[in-house]
Amino acid sequence: MRTYVITGSASGIGLATATMLHARGDVVIGVDRHDAEVVADLSTEQGRQDMVRAVTERTDGHIDAVVANAGLATPTAATVAVNYYGAVATLEGLRPLLLRSPNPRAVATASMASLMPVDEQLERTLLDGTPTDALELAGKLEEAGGQTIYATTKRALARWIRRHAATADWAGAGIPLNAIAPGIIRTPMTAQMISTPEATASLLELVPMPLHGVAEPAACASLIGWLTSPENTHLCGQVVFIDGGSDVVLRGDSVW
Ligand SMILES: NC(=O)c1ccc[n+]([C@@H]2O[C@H](COP(=O)([O-])OP(=O)(O)OC[C@H]3O[C@@H](n4cnc5c(N)ncnc54)[C@H](O)[C@@H]3O)[C@@H](O)[C@H]2O)c1
């Protein structure tokens, strides 16, 4: 029996993952703004600290896996706060609790949207600047419509994973750190975008999914389940696209 912390556990991919792990007999500590074992707002520094404290108290400082999955898809600065800073703080804040596990694992939920146009200044500021600067810039982008915000948060998160996975803190401590990059998944986040066959068809033109089309959240849950299982001994810093083929359609053999 393993102990998992999953953020964004009240809905969609996080809920499907929590449900699968419960059914398997694992202990799940869900983190969300509502309907969770630990209720916390990961868009704020205070909320992130409260989350780490609450998880530490509930687990006696010992967990086996972290799934940093909570996210927003609005064209707002709040999306930057949750998708990037919330995910990084979840991984960094809970990493010490993984160190007593015989098989510690960590996964973040990025997105195939990381392949879409991004705001390069925001991406640079997220990776190398300060949260104050990044959130100020995000506020300006929000006022201008915020269309690139979501993709930028996901690209920066995927790059954060690539930067850290092989370091002493992660690989050196025996913790596989990876990400999943879903295509279009049927969750409350996408409900409106796929509410009619016409809307779905036009979204699939942007995000081509020749393999089976729009996916159910259980598909992501299975992948997260494997990435966070003891069976995963050697995946390090991989961003695994679970996207029905959009990555190969858009990038072909330019990455390998
Ligand atoms: N659905 C898709 O097509 C899709 C595709 C690619 C990536 N993703 C990513 O998958 C992850 C899960 O998304 P989903 O589709 O299950 O969406 P969802 O909206 O169903 O679930 C997201 C959960 O995150 C929680 N959350 C949001 N802000 C939070 C905050 N400040 N503090 C704590 N919890 C917060 C929400 O309350 C919600 O329960 C997100 O990171 C999303 O960006 C989704």
The ligand as an SDF file (V2000), in Angstrom:
LIG
                    3D

 44 48  0  0  0  0  0  0  0  0999 V2000
   -8.6960   18.3600  -19.9890 N   0  0  0  0  0  0  0  0  0  0  0  0
   -7.7650   18.4910  -20.9210 C   0  0  0  0  0  0  0  0  0  0  0  0
   -8.0160   18.3790  -22.1310 O   0  0  0  0  0  0  0  0  0  0  0  0
   -6.3290   18.7310  -20.5120 C   0  0  0  0  0  0  0  0  0  0  0  0
   -5.3560   18.6690  -21.5160 C   0  0  0  0  0  0  0  0  0  0  0  0
   -4.0210   18.8910  -21.1660 C   0  0  0  0  0  0  0  0  0  0  0  0
   -3.6710   19.1510  -19.8660 C   0  0  0  0  0  0  0  0  0  0  0  0
   -4.6490   19.2170  -18.9180 N   0  0  0  0  0  0  0  0  0  0  0  0
   -4.2230   19.4990  -17.5450 C   0  0  0  0  0  0  0  0  0  0  0  0
   -4.6730   18.4650  -16.7010 O   0  0  0  0  0  0  0  0  0  0  0  0
   -4.7800   18.9450  -15.3630 C   0  0  0  0  0  0  0  0  0  0  0  0
   -6.1330   18.5430  -14.8290 C   0  0  0  0  0  0  0  0  0  0  0  0
   -7.1320   19.1860  -15.6130 O   0  0  0  0  0  0  0  0  0  0  0  0
   -8.6040   18.5950  -15.8060 P   0  0  0  0  0  0  0  0  0  0  0  0
   -8.8520   18.5440  -17.2550 O   0  0  0  0  0  0  0  0  0  0  0  0
   -8.7790   17.4060  -14.9730 O   0  0  0  0  0  0  0  0  0  0  0  0
   -9.4250   19.8650  -15.2730 O   0  0  0  0  0  0  0  0  0  0  0  0
  -10.5430   20.0140  -14.1500 P   0  0  0  0  0  0  0  0  0  0  0  0
  -10.9500   21.4370  -14.2430 O   0  0  0  0  0  0  0  0  0  0  0  0
  -11.5550   18.9520  -14.2840 O   0  0  0  0  0  0  0  0  0  0  0  0
   -9.7190   19.7550  -12.8040 O   0  0  0  0  0  0  0  0  0  0  0  0
   -8.7520   20.6460  -12.3380 C   0  0  0  0  0  0  0  0  0  0  0  0
   -8.7810   20.6350  -10.8190 C   0  0  0  0  0  0  0  0  0  0  0  0
   -7.7530   21.5470  -10.3640 O   0  0  0  0  0  0  0  0  0  0  0  0
   -8.2910   22.2580   -9.2690 C   0  0  0  0  0  0  0  0  0  0  0  0
   -7.6630   23.5580   -9.0840 N   0  0  0  0  0  0  0  0  0  0  0  0
   -7.7100   24.6230   -9.9200 C   0  0  0  0  0  0  0  0  0  0  0  0
   -7.1500   25.6990   -9.3450 N   0  0  0  0  0  0  0  0  0  0  0  0
   -6.7300   25.3010   -8.1200 C   0  0  0  0  0  0  0  0  0  0  0  0
   -6.1140   25.9720   -7.0250 C   0  0  0  0  0  0  0  0  0  0  0  0
   -5.8420   27.2740   -7.0760 N   0  0  0  0  0  0  0  0  0  0  0  0
   -5.8080   25.2590   -5.9270 N   0  0  0  0  0  0  0  0  0  0  0  0
   -6.1210   23.9460   -5.8330 C   0  0  0  0  0  0  0  0  0  0  0  0
   -6.7300   23.2640   -6.8340 N   0  0  0  0  0  0  0  0  0  0  0  0
   -7.0390   23.9330   -7.9430 C   0  0  0  0  0  0  0  0  0  0  0  0
   -9.7640   22.4680   -9.6330 C   0  0  0  0  0  0  0  0  0  0  0  0
  -10.5410   22.7970   -8.4970 O   0  0  0  0  0  0  0  0  0  0  0  0
  -10.1220   21.1380  -10.2510 C   0  0  0  0  0  0  0  0  0  0  0  0
  -10.6350   20.2230   -9.3150 O   0  0  0  0  0  0  0  0  0  0  0  0
   -4.5910   20.4680  -15.4630 C   0  0  0  0  0  0  0  0  0  0  0  0
   -3.2680   20.7960  -15.0880 O   0  0  0  0  0  0  0  0  0  0  0  0
   -4.8110   20.7490  -16.9410 C   0  0  0  0  0  0  0  0  0  0  0  0
   -4.1460   21.9200  -17.3550 O   0  0  0  0  0  0  0  0  0  0  0  0
   -5.9750   19.0060  -19.2060 C   0  0  0  0  0  0  0  0  0  0  0  0
  1  2  1  0
  2  3  2  0
  2  4  1  0
  4  5  1  0
  4 44  2  0
  5  6  2  0
  6  7  1  0
  7  8  2  0
  8  9  1  0
  8 44  1  0
  9 10  1  0
  9 42  1  0
 10 11  1  0
 11 12  1  0
 11 40  1  0
 12 13  1  0
 13 14  1  0
 14 15  2  0
 14 16  1  0
 14 17  1  0
 17 18  1  0
 18 19  2  0
 18 20  1  0
 18 21  1  0
 21 22  1  0
 22 23  1  0
 23 24  1  0
 23 38  1  0
 24 25  1  0
 25 26  1  0
 25 36  1  0
 26 27  1  0
 26 35  1  0
 27 28  2  0
 28 29  1  0
 29 30  1  0
 29 35  2  0
 30 31  1  0
 30 32  2  0
 32 33  1  0
 33 34  2  0
 34 35  1  0
 36 37  1  0
 36 38  1  0
 38 39  1  0
 40 41  1  0
 40 42  1  0
 42 43  1  0
M  CHG  2   8   1  16  -1
M  END
$$$$
